[in-house]
Amino acid sequence: MSTRKTVLVLCTGNSCRSQMGEAILNHDLAGLVHAVSAGTRPQPRVAEGALEALRLAGLPTAGLHPKDVDSLLETPIDLVVSVCDNARETCPVFPRPVPRLHLPFHDPHGEPLESFIAVRDDIRNRLVPAVRAALNL
């Protein structure tokens, strides 16, 4: 019997793309992974467009909030996925080696809801299979 793998979805502000990635992975790979998200410079709150895009897809948003990656350095993580170039460049060094995957997504901040929906769908279409492949799920 295998245990769930912990996946960290890392972005700069942890207010949009990484939050959507966390929600999507926890839904689509339920029982296989436990996804958490964090930012290298977290914003005060999750973008309303990201929350609305998740709600429109029937995905849960309860508990989503920006977190600083430094608060997760001691958490056993099986895979780090950076979803923006800045996060990849500033990703911290974890206490033990952690496999990394870089999968950038467009930042829809300041754009209409349709952009958030497009990014949500792109995350679902590319992130879920990439995590499956990286963790041999």
Protein Blocks (a to p, Z undefined) as FASTA:
>chain_A
ZZddddddddfkopmmmmmmmmmmmmmmgojaccddddfbdcfbdcfklmmmmmmnopaf
ehiacddfklmmmpccfbdcdfbfklmmmoccdfbdcdddddddddfehiafklmmmmmm
mmmmmmmmmmmmmnoZZ
